[in-house]
Amino acid sequence: MTGYSEHDLECMLFDLESDLAERKESFKGDAPTKAREAVCAFANDLPGRGRPGVVFVGARDDGSPSGLAMTDELLCQLADIKTDGNIVPPPTLTVTKHLLRGQEVAVVTVWPADSPPVRYRGRIYIRIGPRRGIASAQDERILNEKRRHRDRPFDLRPVPSSVLTDLNRLRFEDEYLPAAFAPDILAANERSYEQRLAATKMVVAADEPTPTVLGILVLCPRTRDFIPGAYVQFLRIAGRELADPISDEQLIDGPVADVLRRTDEKLSSHNRTAVDFTSGDRERRTSLYPMPALQQILRNAIMHRSYESTNAPVRVTWYDDRIEITSPGGPFGAVTEENFGQPGVSDYRNPSLAEALRVLGFVQRFGVGIATARRELQLNGNPQPEFEVSPSHVKVTLRPALPKR
């Protein structure tokens, strides 16, 4: 969060036509009310400038300093604009003291709100050129649309530190596009590479080709450079406790399709199969764990996990007597700790990632992963899965197939 330089502030102070600056000679009379209205208007940022607005306190209408004393009491009164409860949601602002044109001036810098509209005492104030006013119904509709745009799911948010070349173009054009669209549609489509990425939500827009979280997860070979927790940590423990010796360990990262395939291979390599030649006229094979159940639980863990504000991976810990699959992030939306795993109850923290996994063939139907896992475990003779659900994680414990009698 970067404010303006001294030079920028001086230019804004004397630009009487700016829609990003307002001046108050003092902080008495109706000035506190007018300043709050201005803060509300700057936070709403109806023109979509995307830049902070500034309230100068101690400056006349023509921009010249008024000589107002910059006391601690005044600065505290200005800081109280954010916390006195009259402006909701509370704006993001800073209060600083600057020496402009040889005199001290208080500067209240207000950043555009992520969730407009912002209201002051129930009214929505906006900037109309160099003045402020109350929002019309049309203005309020625009602000509501801006909020919905900014509140998009985490998997569609831009990754500012990434660039277009961080995405693997060959993987996108040879693997993802043919799976997402019919051949005749692709043949007739004259969109540019950037337009195709935008249409599949891998970048923000064709004219703003910043990769999204989805783009990084699906197309970037170095996912952990941008999303540190985007990997699977596999451990094979030779025993029943975490402190027992580790017989196999692997960190599995990269594009999500590679992560799923490589984790499947790792699970298959440890999944012993028993062969029964004696109980019937045909050979019977029983795995410790049915692979379809393991796949469903793992795909759910990767698809529904939180990638935001955590560096934790999905953990697959295979013990002699059980497998534990732990996913960062608790229940989301309509799913709660009480109804988790119940038939017909589902919600999507990462809806676009879920769609990408369907396109890539890892998910056939939404909302049936746990039900499919339960069925496969029952058919294979395994106990039903055990769920530990908390606000911070979901852990699924699977037990091996019961011995045949």
Backbone torsions as a table, in degrees:
resi	resn	phi	psi	omega
1	MET	NA	103.1	-173.9
2	THR	-111.9	131.3	177.9
3	GLY	-89.9	-158.8	-177.1
4	TYR	-96.8	153.3	174.8
5	SER	-77.7	168.3	177.6
6	GLU	-58.1	-41.8	179.5
7	HIS	-62.3	-44.6	178.7
8	ASP	-59.4	-43.5	-177.8
9	LEU	-65.1	-40.4	178.7
10	GLU	-63.7	-41.0	178.1
11	CYS	-63.5	-42.8	-179.6
12	MET	-67.9	-35.1	-178.5
13	LEU	-59.7	-36.4	-175.6
14	PHE	-102.7	2.7	176.6
15	ASP	-89.6	96.3	-173.1
16	LEU	-73.5	-12.9	-179.3
17	GLU	-97.8	0.0	-174.5
18	SER	-70.8	138.6	173.9
19	ASP	-92.0	10.9	179.5
20	LEU	-114.3	9.5	-177.0
21	ALA	-141.3	142.8	173.5
22	GLU	-140.5	147.8	-173.6
23	ARG	-122.6	140.7	176.3
24	LYS	-131.0	124.3	-177.1
25	GLU	-67.9	-34.6	178.7
26	SER	-146.0	-172.6	177.3
27	PHE	-126.7	47.2	178.6
28	LYS	-125.4	171.0	179.0
29	GLY	65.9	-129.7	-179.1
30	ASP	-89.8	3.3	-177.6
31	ALA	-59.8	-42.8	178.2
32	PRO	-58.9	-38.5	177.9
33	THR	-67.8	-46.7	-179.3
34	LYS	-64.0	-36.1	178.3
35	ALA	-65.3	-39.9	178.5
36	ARG	-67.0	-38.7	175.6
37	GLU	-60.8	-40.5	179.6
38	ALA	-66.1	-42.4	178.1
39	VAL	-59.8	-44.5	178.3
40	CYS	-59.2	-44.1	-179.0
41	ALA	-65.0	-42.8	178.9
42	PHE	-64.4	-39.1	179.7
43	ALA	-64.3	-33.9	179.7
44	ASN	-74.1	-30.8	174.0
45	ASP	46.5	52.6	179.9
46	LEU	-56.5	-39.6	179.4
47	PRO	-66.7	-11.6	-179.7
48	GLY	72.1	33.2	-179.4
49	ARG	-67.8	-29.8	-179.2
50	GLY	69.7	16.8	-178.6
51	ARG	-124.6	153.3	179.9
52	PRO	-66.6	147.8	170.2
53	GLY	-98.1	159.3	-173.8
54	VAL	-131.7	132.7	169.9
55	VAL	-107.4	116.2	176.6
56	PHE	-91.4	123.0	176.8
57	VAL	-111.4	121.0	-173.1
58	GLY	105.8	25.8	179.4
59	ALA	-135.4	138.1	178.6
60	ARG	-77.8	171.2	-178.2
61	ASP	-59.3	-29.3	179.8
62	ASP	-85.3	2.6	177.9
63	GLY	94.6	-11.4	-178.4
64	SER	-76.3	140.4	178.7
65	PRO	-60.7	141.7	-177.9
66	SER	-93.5	-8.8	-178.2
67	GLY	82.1	16.6	179.1
68	LEU	-63.5	135.3	-179.8
69	ALA	-70.6	128.4	-179.1
70	MET	-90.7	80.6	-177.7
71	THR	-89.6	163.5	175.6
72	ASP	-62.0	-34.8	179.0
73	GLU	-62.1	-42.5	179.4
74	LEU	-64.0	-46.1	-178.8
75	LEU	-63.3	-36.1	176.8
76	CYS	-66.9	-39.3	177.6
77	GLN	-62.4	-39.1	178.6
78	LEU	-68.7	-40.8	178.3
79	ALA	-63.8	-28.6	-179.0
80	ASP	-68.1	-15.3	177.2
81	ILE	-55.2	-37.5	-177.1
82	LYS	-74.8	-33.4	-166.8
83	THR	-109.2	-1.1	-175.0
84	ASP	-80.7	-2.1	174.3
85	GLY	85.5	0.1	-179.2
86	ASN	-83.5	-24.9	178.8
87	ILE	-108.7	120.5	-178.8
88	VAL	-132.7	140.2	-10.5
89	PRO	-63.4	155.7	-176.1
90	PRO	-57.3	132.7	-178.2
91	PRO	-75.2	158.8	171.8
92	THR	-91.3	115.2	-177.1
93	LEU	-148.3	160.1	173.2
94	THR	-129.0	151.4	177.3
95	VAL	-120.7	120.7	-178.6
96	THR	-135.7	162.7	178.9
97	LYS	-113.1	129.6	-177.5
98	HIS	-129.5	150.9	174.2
99	LEU	-97.5	104.5	-177.4
100	LEU	-120.2	126.3	-177.9
101	ARG	54.1	37.3	174.2
102	GLY	84.7	-0.5	179.5
103	GLN	-133.3	153.9	-179.2
104	GLU	-78.1	137.2	178.4
105	VAL	-136.5	137.7	174.9
106	ALA	-83.4	136.8	-177.1
107	VAL	-123.5	118.4	174.2
108	VAL	-102.0	112.0	-178.3
109	THR	-101.7	125.1	-172.8
110	VAL	-119.2	124.4	179.6
111	TRP	-90.8	147.6	175.8
112	PRO	-56.9	138.5	-177.4
113	ALA	-76.9	145.8	175.4
114	ASP	-77.6	-22.3	-176.0
115	SER	-129.4	66.2	175.4
116	PRO	-71.7	164.1	3.4
117	PRO	-81.4	147.8	174.1
118	VAL	-98.9	137.0	-175.8
119	ARG	-120.2	142.8	171.6
120	TYR	-113.8	113.7	-176.2
121	ARG	50.8	43.5	174.8
122	GLY	86.2	-7.6	-178.9
123	ARG	-108.3	144.8	179.7
124	ILE	-98.0	112.6	179.3
125	TYR	-98.9	143.1	-179.9
126	ILE	-135.7	165.1	173.8
127	ARG	-94.3	132.1	173.8
128	ILE	-120.4	90.5	-172.3
129	GLY	63.6	-133.8	-177.8
130	PRO	-81.3	1.0	179.4
131	ARG	-120.0	171.3	178.8
132	ARG	-114.4	160.5	178.3
133	GLY	-158.3	-179.9	178.6
134	ILE	-93.4	137.4	-175.6
135	ALA	-65.7	140.3	172.0
136	SER	-82.1	175.7	177.9
137	ALA	-61.3	-37.9	178.0
138	GLN	-66.8	-41.4	177.2
139	ASP	-60.3	-43.2	-179.6
140	GLU	-63.9	-38.2	177.5
141	ARG	-61.3	-42.4	179.2
142	ILE	-62.9	-42.5	179.4
143	LEU	-64.8	-38.3	177.1
144	ASN	-63.5	-38.9	178.0
145	GLU	-65.8	-38.0	177.8
146	LYS	-63.1	-38.8	179.2
147	ARG	-64.9	-45.3	-179.9
148	ARG	-62.1	-36.5	178.3
149	HIS	-65.2	-43.5	-177.4
150	ARG	-74.8	-23.5	-179.2
151	ASP	-89.4	21.0	180.0
152	ARG	-61.5	157.1	-178.1
153	PRO	-56.6	156.6	-176.6
154	PHE	-59.8	-34.7	-176.2
155	ASP	-70.8	-8.4	176.2
156	LEU	-107.4	3.7	179.1
157	ARG	-78.1	148.9	-179.8
158	PRO	-69.9	153.6	173.6
159	VAL	-109.0	93.2	-170.2
160	PRO	-59.2	-27.7	-177.5
161	SER	-79.9	-4.1	-178.5
162	SER	-103.0	161.7	177.6
163	VAL	-131.2	170.8	-173.9
164	LEU	-57.9	-38.0	-176.8
165	THR	-71.1	-6.9	174.4
166	ASP	-74.8	-13.7	178.5
167	LEU	-92.9	141.0	-179.0
168	ASN	-82.7	104.4	-176.2
169	ARG	-65.0	-39.7	-179.0
170	LEU	-62.5	-43.1	178.3
171	ARG	-62.5	-40.3	-178.9
172	PHE	-65.6	-47.3	-173.4
173	GLU	-80.2	-30.4	-176.6
174	ASP	-95.0	-24.0	-176.3
175	GLU	-113.4	-51.5	-171.9
176	TYR	-77.8	-50.3	-176.7
177	LEU	-58.8	-47.3	179.1
178	PRO	-61.2	-28.5	177.8
179	ALA	-79.2	-26.6	-176.0
180	ALA	-86.6	-29.3	-173.9
181	PHE	-132.8	149.8	177.4
182	ALA	-66.4	150.9	-177.5
183	PRO	-56.8	-38.8	-178.3
184	ASP	-69.2	-31.6	177.4
185	ILE	-67.4	-44.0	179.7
186	LEU	-64.6	-39.7	-178.2
187	ALA	-65.7	-33.7	-177.8
188	ALA	-89.0	-7.2	-174.9
189	ASN	-85.6	124.2	-179.4
190	GLU	-106.5	21.8	180.0
191	ARG	-70.0	151.7	176.0
192	SER	-74.0	168.7	177.0
193	TYR	-56.6	-45.4	-179.6
194	GLU	-64.2	-38.4	179.6
195	GLN	-66.9	-37.2	178.3
196	ARG	-68.8	-39.8	175.9
197	LEU	-61.5	-42.2	-180.0
198	ALA	-66.0	-39.1	-179.3
199	ALA	-64.5	-29.8	178.6
200	THR	-97.8	7.8	174.0
201	LYS	70.0	21.3	178.6
202	MET	-81.2	-22.1	173.3
203	VAL	-130.3	166.0	-175.8
204	VAL	-64.1	-48.9	-179.4
205	ALA	-162.8	162.3	-179.3
206	ALA	-62.0	-37.0	179.0
207	ASP	-91.6	2.0	173.2
208	GLU	-137.7	71.2	-170.1
209	PRO	-78.0	49.1	173.5
210	THR	-83.1	125.7	-180.0
211	PRO	-58.3	142.6	172.6
212	THR	-87.3	170.8	173.6
213	VAL	-56.1	-41.7	177.3
214	LEU	-58.4	-46.5	179.9
215	GLY	-59.1	-42.1	178.7
216	ILE	-64.8	-44.9	-177.8
217	LEU	-65.2	-35.5	-173.6
218	VAL	-92.0	-34.2	-167.8
219	LEU	-121.3	-7.5	-175.7
220	CYS	-94.0	127.6	177.3
221	PRO	-69.0	-19.7	-175.6
222	ARG	-118.7	59.9	-174.5
223	THR	-57.0	-38.1	-174.3
224	ARG	-72.4	-14.0	173.3
225	ASP	-64.6	-26.3	-174.7
226	PHE	-116.9	-31.9	178.9
227	ILE	-128.3	89.8	-168.0
228	PRO	-57.1	-29.2	-177.1
229	GLY	-90.3	5.8	-174.1
230	ALA	-82.1	69.9	175.9
231	TYR	-159.6	170.8	176.5
232	VAL	-113.6	130.5	175.0
233	GLN	-102.2	112.8	-179.6
234	PHE	-103.2	132.5	176.3
235	LEU	-132.7	131.1	170.1
236	ARG	-109.5	113.8	-177.2
237	ILE	-97.1	126.6	176.2
238	ALA	-84.0	74.5	-177.2
239	GLY	156.2	-163.5	-175.7
240	ARG	-116.8	1.2	-179.3
241	GLU	-126.2	152.0	-178.1
242	LEU	-62.9	-26.4	-179.3
243	ALA	-80.0	-7.4	178.6
244	ASP	-70.5	165.1	-176.7
245	PRO	-59.9	147.4	177.9
246	ILE	-95.8	121.6	179.2
247	SER	-95.3	-18.5	178.2
248	ASP	-156.8	140.5	179.7
249	GLU	-148.3	139.0	176.4
250	GLN	-154.9	137.6	170.7
251	LEU	-97.6	122.1	-174.2
252	ILE	-115.2	111.9	-178.5
253	ASP	-134.3	-174.8	-177.3
254	GLY	111.8	-168.2	176.7
255	PRO	-55.5	148.1	-171.1
256	VAL	-60.2	-33.8	178.2
257	ALA	-63.7	-41.6	178.1
258	ASP	-66.4	-39.0	179.0
259	VAL	-60.1	-45.2	-178.3
260	LEU	-67.3	-43.6	-179.4
261	ARG	-64.4	-44.8	-177.8
262	ARG	-69.1	-34.6	177.0
263	THR	-69.6	-38.6	174.8
264	ASP	-57.6	-44.1	179.6
265	GLU	-62.3	-41.7	179.9
266	LYS	-64.8	-42.5	178.5
267	LEU	-64.0	-43.3	-179.8
268	SER	-62.2	-36.6	-177.0
269	SER	-67.0	-23.6	-179.4
270	HIS	-102.2	-3.8	-172.8
271	ASN	-93.2	93.2	-177.1
272	ARG	-68.3	148.4	178.8
273	THR	-118.3	126.4	176.6
274	ALA	-91.5	137.3	-179.8
275	VAL	-113.8	125.6	-178.3
276	ASP	-110.5	115.4	179.0
277	PHE	-101.6	-9.1	-164.9
278	THR	-108.3	-22.4	-172.3
279	SER	-84.5	-1.3	179.9
280	GLY	-165.5	-177.5	-178.9
281	ASP	-83.0	-3.2	178.0
282	ARG	-127.1	149.9	177.3
283	GLU	-67.5	136.4	178.4
284	ARG	-120.2	133.3	179.8
285	ARG	-116.3	131.2	179.4
286	THR	-132.2	124.0	177.1
287	SER	-86.4	155.2	173.9
288	LEU	-56.2	-40.3	-180.0
289	TYR	-137.0	136.1	177.0
290	PRO	-71.7	125.7	-177.3
291	MET	-57.7	-39.4	178.7
292	PRO	-58.0	-35.4	178.7
293	ALA	-69.6	-44.6	177.6
294	LEU	-59.6	-42.6	-179.3
295	GLN	-63.8	-43.0	-178.9
296	GLN	-63.3	-43.9	-179.4
297	ILE	-66.2	-41.6	-179.9
298	LEU	-66.3	-44.0	179.1
299	ARG	-62.4	-40.6	176.1
300	ASN	-61.0	-41.5	-178.5
301	ALA	-62.5	-41.7	-178.9
302	ILE	-75.9	-36.7	-176.1
303	MET	-74.1	-38.4	-172.6
304	HIS	-101.0	-3.6	-177.4
305	ARG	-66.5	162.8	172.3
306	SER	-89.0	127.5	174.3
307	TYR	-100.4	0.8	-173.9
308	GLU	-103.0	135.0	173.6
309	SER	59.1	31.8	174.0
310	THR	-151.9	143.7	173.8
311	ASN	-105.6	8.9	-176.9
312	ALA	-77.0	139.9	175.7
313	PRO	-87.2	174.2	162.2
314	VAL	-75.0	129.1	-177.0
315	ARG	-109.3	129.0	173.8
316	VAL	-116.2	109.6	-177.6
317	THR	-116.4	113.6	-175.5
318	TRP	-102.3	112.8	176.7
319	TYR	-100.6	173.9	177.8
320	ASP	-64.4	-29.4	-173.9
321	ASP	-115.3	5.3	-177.9
322	ARG	-173.1	165.4	169.8
323	ILE	-122.2	132.2	175.4
324	GLU	-114.9	125.8	176.9
325	ILE	-117.2	116.1	-174.6
326	THR	-115.1	130.6	-177.1
327	SER	-119.2	127.0	178.1
328	PRO	-66.5	140.4	179.9
329	GLY	98.2	128.9	-179.3
330	GLY	-84.7	-160.3	179.1
331	PRO	-60.0	155.9	-176.3
332	PHE	-133.1	140.4	172.4
333	GLY	62.2	-123.3	-176.9
334	ALA	-72.2	-14.7	179.6
335	VAL	-86.7	130.4	-179.7
336	THR	-124.8	173.4	176.5
337	GLU	-62.1	-30.7	-176.5
338	GLU	-77.3	-38.4	-175.2
339	ASN	-103.3	7.4	-176.8
340	PHE	-57.3	132.0	176.9
341	GLY	83.9	-3.7	179.5
342	GLN	-75.2	144.0	-179.1
343	PRO	-58.8	136.0	176.5
344	GLY	82.8	-3.0	179.6
345	VAL	-104.1	112.5	-179.7
346	SER	-152.9	156.9	174.9
347	ASP	-158.0	166.6	-170.4
348	TYR	-131.9	110.7	173.8
349	ARG	-69.2	-34.0	-178.0
350	ASN	-125.9	71.8	-173.0
351	PRO	-63.1	-34.1	-179.4
352	SER	-74.7	-33.4	173.7
353	LEU	-65.1	-39.6	176.9
354	ALA	-59.9	-42.3	178.4
355	GLU	-65.4	-40.0	179.1
356	ALA	-63.7	-39.7	177.6
357	LEU	-66.0	-32.9	174.6
358	ARG	-67.3	-44.5	178.5
359	VAL	-58.0	-41.1	-176.5
360	LEU	-80.6	-3.2	174.4
361	GLY	89.5	8.3	179.9
362	PHE	-86.6	-18.9	178.9
363	VAL	-130.6	126.0	179.4
364	GLN	-95.6	-40.9	179.7
365	ARG	-136.0	146.3	179.5
366	PHE	-87.9	145.1	171.9
367	GLY	82.0	8.2	-177.6
368	VAL	-120.4	8.3	-175.2
369	GLY	-59.8	-49.0	-177.4
370	ILE	-68.9	-40.2	178.7
371	ALA	-62.0	-41.0	177.7
372	THR	-64.4	-42.3	178.9
373	ALA	-62.2	-42.9	178.7
374	ARG	-59.2	-45.1	-178.5
375	ARG	-63.6	-45.2	-178.6
376	GLU	-65.2	-38.6	178.0
377	LEU	-64.6	-41.4	179.8
378	GLN	-64.5	-44.0	-179.8
379	LEU	-63.8	-30.5	-178.0
380	ASN	-87.9	-6.2	-179.9
381	GLY	87.4	19.6	178.4
382	ASN	-92.6	152.2	169.2
383	PRO	-62.6	159.8	178.8
384	GLN	-68.7	153.0	-178.5
385	PRO	-64.8	151.1	177.3
386	GLU	-110.5	131.5	-176.5
387	PHE	-112.9	131.4	170.7
388	GLU	-115.4	110.0	-172.1
389	VAL	-116.3	125.7	177.4
390	SER	-138.3	170.7	178.2
391	PRO	-62.5	-21.0	-175.0
392	SER	-102.8	-17.9	-177.5
393	HIS	-162.8	165.4	170.1
394	VAL	-126.8	126.5	177.2
395	LYS	-118.1	129.7	177.2
396	VAL	-113.1	127.5	178.1
397	THR	-110.5	127.1	178.4
398	LEU	-114.3	137.4	179.2
399	ARG	-107.7	149.7	-177.7
400	PRO	-67.4	165.6	-179.8
401	ALA	-60.9	140.9	178.4
402	LEU	-72.6	146.1	178.8
403	PRO	-61.6	141.9	176.6
404	LYS	-75.4	138.4	179.1
405	ARG	-94.7	NA	NA
